């Protein structure tokens, strides 16, 4: 190969590389990258075990039209479904160690099926609740049209993503799974869709999927701007704003969407993203100031913008307010004291880059939002809105908590040894049976 050929190939390679790099950095390209990362994150033990339990319950409601592959596992799934209905009065499962090991054996034998099966091909959980999961043979399962089913399972996934978000037994990964199963694009615009997208946006943000998150908040912002008089009854209930006016409720919810879209953009790499972030922060502060909101997000954003504008005295005033927050650790408060010292010495650039940067700010606002969501009384809200089967639904959620927690306990390496040791000490032959279950 002569020198000219080598040079030409090198130039073509460089052009192709630049083109591909530019292509990947478009909004759409980065959004697709986030979607792929979200899909990959669903392949965890906890998520798959949770999904396994849901498939077992939901598939038990469908009596005909099952695929050949599903029919192969129908007996095992029915067995698991039956065990998930063995609940104590508080909703926890009344199962022995041997029964959990038996479930684990069934799960292991059909893990591939669980991974590739969409739980939404089966009836909804609410359809099962209307029939008490088939315990009463005289009752027929509620039949839904395709559109009604989409709406119902979207609501279920959205509610579950909110309820399990802060549960130690589930963790954020299960909440993210439920969130990923919602399909806002198949729902008509409205308050429920807006709340769903707000939750999706926040969870995607917390996961670092900033382009997916930005897309959710952008759709919400567009809808809220187009519907300034929208009924936000559920929003008021979820965020516990009982005494604010409809107009103020609209203003603050719109502002919160701008706040988190701004954070998404701030965490992105391109210069244009930071410009867009600053615009969102300005809109957030304008809305918050309109209705007199003064809290961690407003103090944090004020500080950030004052630092950007080189207004140290105003930044110090906001930092002093922020330092009073119960959300901050003693270490974080010391960082704020250090930031104030730097500002008093006119070292604002150093503050922005090392003490009070976008990661510090992002962590603070995420803490604030988790604290807000932690106070959401879902059961109370649903009962007040006369949502049917609320009590039964929460018992089912409690059963899933018990299921996921105990499956982890009984099937993790160290705990499995402990269970085996306990069974061996009984001298009842259960230890040998447990070994058979695990080794099959």
For each residue, the residues with C-beta under 8 A, 3 or more apart:
1: 5 6
2: 5 6
3: 6 7
4: 7 8
5: 1 2 8 9
6: 1 2 3 9 10
7: 3 4 10 11
8: 4 5 11 12
9: 5 6 12 13
10: 6 7 13 14
11: 7 8 14 15
12: 8 9 15 16
13: 9 10 16 17
14: 10 11 17 18
15: 11 12 18 19
16: 12 13 19 20
17: 13 14 20 21
18: 14 15 21 22
19: 15 16 22 23
20: 16 17 23 24
21: 17 18 24 25
22: 18 19 25 26
23: 19 20 26 29
24: 20 21 29 30 33
25: 21 22 29 30 269 270
26: 22 23 29 30
27: 30 31 211
28: 31 32
29: 23 24 25 26 32 33
30: 24 25 26 27 33 34 211 268
31: 27 28 34 35 211 212 215
32: 28 29 35 36
33: 24 29 30 36 37 211
34: 30 31 37 38 204 209 210 211 212
35: 31 32 38 39 212
36: 32 33 39 40
37: 33 34 40 41 209
38: 34 35 41 42 176 180 204 207 209 212
39: 35 36 42 180
40: 36 37 43
41: 37 38 44 173 176 207
42: 38 39 47 176 177 180
43: 40 47 48 115
44: 41 47 48 173
45: 48 49 408
46: 49 50 170 171 173 174 404 408
47: 42 43 44 50 51 173 174 177
48: 43 44 45 51 52 107 111 114 115
49: 45 46 52 53 107 403 404 407 408
50: 46 47 53 54 170 174 177 400 403 404
51: 47 48 54 55 114 119 177
52: 48 49 55 56 80 107 110 114
53: 49 50 56 57 80 84 400 403 404
54: 50 51 57 58 119 125 400
55: 51 52 58 59 77 114 117 119 122
56: 52 53 59 60 77 78 80 81 84
57: 53 54 60 61 81 84 125 128 133 396
58: 54 55 61 62 119 122 123 124 125 128
59: 55 56 62 66 70 74 77 81 122
60: 56 57 77 78 81 128 133 134
61: 57 58 122 123 127 128 131 133 134 141
62: 58 59 65 66 122 123
63:
64:
65: 62
66: 59 62 70 71 74
67: 70 71
68: 71 72
69: 72 73 113
70: 59 66 67 73 74 77 113 117
71: 66 67 68 74
72: 68 69
73: 69 70 76 77 110 113
74: 59 66 70 71 77 78
75: 78 79
76: 73 79 80 106 109 110
77: 55 56 59 60 70 73 74 80 81 106 110
78: 56 60 74 75 81 82
79: 75 76 82 83 102 106
80: 52 53 56 76 77 83 84 103 106 107
81: 56 57 59 60 77 78 84 85 133
82: 78 79 85 86
83: 79 80 86 93 95 99 103
84: 53 56 57 80 81 93 399 400 403
85: 81 82 133 135 399
86: 82 83 93 94 95
87: 91 92 93 94 395 398 399
88: 91 92 93 94
89:
90: 398
91: 87 88 394 395 396 397 398 399 401 402
92: 87 88 398 399 401 402
93: 83 84 86 87 88 399 402 403 406
94: 86 87 88
95: 83 86 99 100 103 406
96: 99 100
97: 100 101 410 419 422 423 434
98: 101 102 423 430 433 434 437
99: 83 95 96 102 103
100: 95 96 97 103 104 406 407 410 411
101: 97 98 104 105 410 411 419 434 437 438
102: 79 98 99 105 106 437
103: 80 83 95 99 100 106 107 407
104: 100 101 107 108 407 410 411 437 438
105: 101 102 108 109 437 438 440
106: 76 77 79 80 102 103 109 110
107: 48 49 52 80 103 104 110 111 114 407
108: 104 105 111
109: 76 105 106
110: 52 73 76 77 106 107 113 114
111: 48 107 108 114 115
112: 115 116
113: 69 70 73 110 116 117
114: 48 51 52 55 107 110 111 117
115: 43 48 111 112
116: 112 113
117: 55 70 113 114 121
118: 121
119: 51 54 55 58 122 181
120: 153 181
121: 117 118
122: 55 58 59 61 62 119
123: 58 61 62 127 128 141 144 149
124: 58 127 128 144 149 152 153 156
125: 54 57 58 128 129 156 393 396
126: 129 130 142 152 156 388 389 393
127: 61 123 124 130 131 141 142 144 152
128: 57 58 60 61 123 124 125 131 132 133 134 141
129: 125 126 132 133 388 389 392 393 396
130: 126 127 139 141 142 388 389
131: 61 127 128 134 135 136 139 140 141 142
132: 128 129 135 136 139 392
133: 57 60 61 81 85 128 129
134: 60 61 128 131 137 141
135: 85 131 132
136: 131 132 139
137: 134
138:
139: 130 131 132 136
140: 131 143
141: 61 123 127 128 130 131 134
142: 126 127 130 131
143: 140
144: 123 124 127 148 149 152
145: 148 149
146: 149 150
147: 150 151
148: 144 145 151 152
149: 123 124 144 145 146 152 153
150: 146 147 153 154 183 186 187
151: 147 148 154 155 187
152: 124 126 127 144 148 149 155 156
153: 120 124 149 150 156 157 181
154: 150 151 157 158 182 183 184 186 187 196
155: 151 152 158 159 192
156: 124 125 126 152 153 159 160
157: 153 154 160 161 178 179 181 182
158: 154 155 161 162 178 179 182 192 195 196 199
159: 155 156 162 163 378 382 393
160: 156 157 163 164 175 178 397
161: 157 158 164 165 175 176 178 179 182 199 200 203
162: 158 159 165 175 199 373 376 378
163: 159 160 167 378 394 397
164: 160 161 167 170 174 175 178 397 401
165: 161 162 172 175 199 203 373
166: 370 373 374
167: 163 164 170 171 401
168: 171
169: 401 402 404 405
170: 46 50 164 167 173 174 175 400 401 404
171: 46 167 168 174 175
172: 165 175 176 203 206 207
173: 41 44 46 47 170 176 177
174: 46 47 50 164 170 171 177 178 404
175: 160 161 162 164 165 170 171 172 178 179 203
176: 38 41 42 161 172 173 179 180 203 207
177: 42 47 50 51 173 174 180 181
178: 157 158 160 161 164 174 175 181 182
179: 157 158 161 175 176 182 199 200 203 204
180: 38 39 42 176 177
181: 119 120 153 157 177 178
182: 154 157 158 161 178 179 196 200
183: 150 154 186 187
184: 154 187 193 196 197 200 216 219
185:
186: 150 154 183
187: 150 151 154 183 184 190 192 193 196
188: 193
189: 193 194 223 227
190: 187 193 194 230
191: 194 195 230 231 232 233 234 235
192: 155 158 187 195 196 234
193: 184 187 188 189 190 196 197 223
194: 189 190 191 197 198 220 223 224 230 235 253
195: 158 191 192 198 199 234 235 238
196: 154 158 182 184 187 192 193 199 200
197: 184 193 194 200 201 216 217 219 220
198: 194 195 201 202 216 217 220 253 256 257
199: 158 161 162 165 179 195 196 202 203
200: 161 179 182 184 196 197 203 204 212 213 216
201: 197 198 204 205 213 214 216 217 220 257 260 261 264
202: 198 199 205 206 213 260 369 373
203: 161 165 172 175 176 179 199 200 206 207
204: 34 38 179 200 201 207 209 210 212 213 216
205: 201 202 208 209 210 213 260 263 264 366
206: 172 202 203 366
207: 38 41 172 176 203 204
208: 205 267
209: 34 37 38 204 205 212 213
210: 34 204 205 213 214 264 265 267 268
211: 27 30 31 33 34 214 215 264 268
212: 31 34 35 38 200 204 209 215 216
213: 200 201 202 204 205 209 210 216 217 260 261 264
214: 201 210 211 217 218 261 264 265
215: 31 211 212 218 219
216: 184 197 198 200 201 204 212 213 219 220
217: 197 198 201 213 214 220 221 257 258 260 261 264
218: 214 215 221 222 261
219: 184 197 215 216 222 223
220: 194 197 198 201 216 217 223 224 257
221: 217 218 224 225 254 257 258 261
222: 218 219 225 226
223: 189 193 194 219 220 226 227 230
224: 194 220 221 227 228 230 250 253 254 257
225: 221 222 228 254
226: 222 223
227: 189 223 224 230
228: 224 225 250
229: 246 250
230: 190 191 194 223 224 227 250
231: 191 246
232: 191 235 236 246 249 250 253
233: 191 236 237
234: 191 192 195 237 238 381 385
235: 191 194 195 232 238 239 241 249 253
236: 232 233 239 241 242 244 249
237: 233 234 240 242 381 384 385
238: 195 234 235 376 381
239: 235 236 253 372 376
240: 237 375 376
241: 235 236 244 249 252
242: 236 237
243:
244: 236 241 248 249 252 291
245: 248 249
246: 229 231 232 249 250
247: 250 251
248: 244 245 251 252 291
249: 232 235 236 241 244 245 246 252 253
250: 224 228 229 230 232 246 247 253 254
251: 247 248 254 255 287 290 291
252: 241 244 248 249 255 256 287 288 291 293
253: 194 198 224 232 235 239 249 250 256 257
254: 221 224 225 250 251 257 258 287
255: 251 252 258 259 283 284 286 287 288 293
256: 198 252 253 259 260 284
257: 198 201 217 220 221 224 253 254 260 261
258: 217 221 254 255 261 262 280 281 283 284 287
259: 255 256 262 263 280 281 284 297 301 365
260: 201 202 205 213 217 256 257 263 264 365 369
261: 201 213 214 217 218 221 257 258 264 265 280
262: 258 259 265 266 276 277 278 279 280 281 284 301
263: 205 259 260 266 267 277 358 361 362 365
264: 201 205 210 211 213 214 217 260 261 267 268 277
265: 210 214 261 262 268 273 274 276 277 280
266: 262 263 273 274 277 358 361 362
267: 208 210 263 264 358 362
268: 30 210 211 264 265 273 274
269: 25 273
270: 25 273 274
271: 274 275
272: 275 276
273: 265 266 268 269 270 276 277
274: 265 266 268 270 271 277 278
275: 271 272 278 279
276: 262 265 272 273 279 280
277: 262 263 264 265 266 273 274 280 281
278: 262 274 275 281 282 305 308
279: 262 275 276 282 283
280: 258 259 261 262 265 276 277 283 284
281: 258 259 262 277 278 284 285 301 304 305
282: 278 279 285 286 305
283: 255 258 279 280 286 287
284: 255 256 258 259 262 280 281 287 288 297 301
285: 281 282 288 289 298 301 302 305
286: 255 282 283 289 290
287: 251 252 254 255 258 283 284 290 291
288: 252 255 284 285 291 293 294 297 298
289: 285 286 292 293 298
290: 251 286 287
291: 244 248 251 252 287 288
292: 289
293: 252 255 288 289 298
294: 288 298 299 321
295: 298 299 368
296: 299 300 322 325 327 364 365 367 368
297: 259 284 288 300 301 365 368
298: 285 288 289 293 294 295 301 302
299: 294 295 296 302 303 318 319 321 322 325
300: 296 297 303 304 318 322 361 364 365
301: 259 262 281 284 285 297 298 304 305 361
302: 285 298 299 305 306 314 315 318
303: 299 300 306 307 315 318 319 322 356 361
304: 281 300 301 307 308 356 358 361
305: 278 281 282 285 301 302 308 309
306: 302 303 309 311 312 314 315 318
307: 303 304 310 311 312 315 348 351 352 356
308: 278 304 305 352
309: 305 306
310: 307 348
311: 306 307 314 315
312: 306 307 315 316 343 344 346 348
313: 316 317
314: 302 306 311 317 318
315: 302 303 306 307 311 312 318 319 343 348
316: 312 313 319 320 340 343 344
317: 313 314 320 321
318: 299 300 302 303 306 314 315 321 322
319: 299 303 315 316 322 323 336 339 340 343 356
320: 316 317 323 324 340
321: 294 299 317 318 324
322: 296 299 300 303 318 319 325 328 336 364
323: 319 320 328 333 336 337
324: 320 321
325: 296 299 322 328 364
326:
327: 296 364 367 368 371
328: 322 323 325 332 333 336 364
329: 332 333
330: 333 334
331: 334 335
332: 328 329 335 336 360 364
333: 323 328 329 330 336 337
334: 330 331 337 338
335: 331 332 338 339 355 356 360
336: 319 322 323 328 332 333 339 340 355 356
337: 323 333 334 340 341
338: 334 335 341 342 355
339: 319 335 336 342 343 351 355 356
340: 316 319 320 336 337 343 344
341: 337 338 344 345
342: 338 339 345 347 348 350 351 355
343: 312 315 316 319 339 340 346 347 348 351
344: 312 316 340 341
345: 341 342
346: 312 343
347: 342 343 350 351
348: 307 310 312 315 342 343 351 352
349: 352 353
350: 342 347 353 354 355
351: 307 339 342 343 347 348 354 355 356
352: 307 308 348 349 356 357
353: 349 350 357
354: 350 351 357
355: 335 336 338 339 342 350 351 360
356: 303 304 307 319 335 336 339 351 352 360 361
357: 352 353 354 360 361
358: 263 266 267 304 361 362
359: 362 363
360: 332 335 355 356 357 363 364
361: 263 266 300 301 303 304 356 357 358 364 365
362: 263 266 267 358 359 365 366
363: 359 360 366 367
364: 296 300 322 325 327 328 332 360 361 367 368
365: 259 260 263 296 297 300 361 362 368 369
366: 205 206 362 363 369 370
367: 296 327 363 364 370 371
368: 295 296 297 327 364 365 371 372
369: 202 260 365 366 372 373
370: 166 366 367 373 374
371: 327 367 368 374 375
372: 239 368 369 375 376
373: 162 165 166 202 369 370 376
374: 166 370 371
375: 240 371 372
376: 162 238 239 240 372 373 381
377: 380 381
378: 159 162 163 381 382 394
379: 382 383 390 391 394
380: 377 383 384
381: 234 237 238 376 377 378 384 385
382: 159 378 379 385 387 390 393
383: 379 380 386 387 390 391
384: 237 380 381
385: 234 237 381 382
386: 383
387: 382 383 390
388: 126 129 130
389: 126 129 130 392 393
390: 379 382 383 387 393 394
391: 379 383 394 395
392: 129 132 389 395 396
393: 125 126 129 159 382 389 390 396 397
394: 91 163 378 379 390 391 397 398
395: 87 91 391 392 398 399
396: 57 91 125 129 392 393 399 400
397: 91 160 163 164 393 394 400 401
398: 87 90 91 92 394 395 401 402
399: 84 85 87 91 92 93 395 396 402 403
400: 50 53 54 84 170 396 397 403 404
401: 91 92 164 167 169 170 397 398 404 405
402: 91 92 93 169 398 399 405 406
403: 49 50 53 84 93 399 400 406 407
404: 46 49 50 53 169 170 174 400 401 407 408
405: 169 401 402 408 409
406: 93 95 100 402 403 409 410
407: 49 100 103 104 107 403 404 410 411
408: 45 46 49 404 405 411 412 415
409: 405 406 412 415
410: 97 100 101 104 406 407 415 416 419
411: 100 101 104 407 408 415 416
412: 408 409 415 416
413: 416 417
414: 417 418
415: 408 409 410 411 412 418 419
416: 410 411 412 413 419 420 438
417: 413 414 420 421
418: 414 415 421 422
419: 97 101 410 415 416 422 423 434
420: 416 417 423 424 431 434 435
421: 417 418 424 425
422: 97 418 419 425 426
423: 97 98 419 420 426 428 430 431 434
424: 420 421 427 431
425: 421 422
426: 422 423 430 431
427: 424
428: 423
429: 432 433
430: 98 423 426 433 434
431: 420 423 424 426 434 435
432: 429 435 436
433: 98 429 430 436 437
434: 97 98 101 419 420 423 430 431 437 438
435: 420 431 432 438 439
436: 432 433 439 440
437: 98 101 102 104 105 433 434 440
438: 101 104 105 416 434 435
439: 435 436
440: 105 436 437
